[in-house]
Amino acid sequence: VDVTPKESNVRTRVHEYGGGAVVFGKGKGEDGMFYSEFASQQLCRLSGEPITPVEEGEGTQRFRYADGVTSEDGAVIYCIREDHAKPNPKDVVNEVVSIDVKDGSMTVLATGNDFYAHPRVSPDGKKVTYVTWNHPNMPWDATELRVTTIDDAASNKSADHELIAGE
């Protein structure tokens, strides 16, 4: 059963090989489905017609999104964001971000490493964990599992976040 508009292509190019292009909302907030639209690489919501990009005014294909989860109330998406403002592969910035689904505002929660994956929010909504690694390593060679608080005062530098496991 198709649930996206006919012209949609649900796919992401994060890390160039994609992954995790769909986020299912929960709770009483913005219930519904969120997805990465391949043509624009924008994160879109599906709560009926039309589909509205979550972020606006940034142009297309600057940001790519993957591997998202929602807060318990469905009001925030936590995901991987790639910033292609500088398109040279060595200049692409990967981060863990939170996105307010009502106004599209984004907050960087983790930055400073080459790659990020699997952000997950604690049941109480106060912490986020993620996996991270740096080039030339692949995720099966050397990764770190880190945790940080979701707090405006917390540092967004991965090196400042608590190391749970890894090298």
Buried (B, 14 or more C-beta within 10 A) or exposed (E): EEEBEEEBEBBBBBBEEBBBBBBEBBEEBBEBBBBBBBEBBBBBBBEEEEBEBBBEEBEEEBBBBBBBBBBBEBBBBBBBBBBBEEEEEEEBBBBBBBBBBEEBEBBBBBBBBBBBBBBEBEEEBEBBBBBBBEEEEEEEEEBBBBBBBBEEEBBBEBEEBEEEEEE
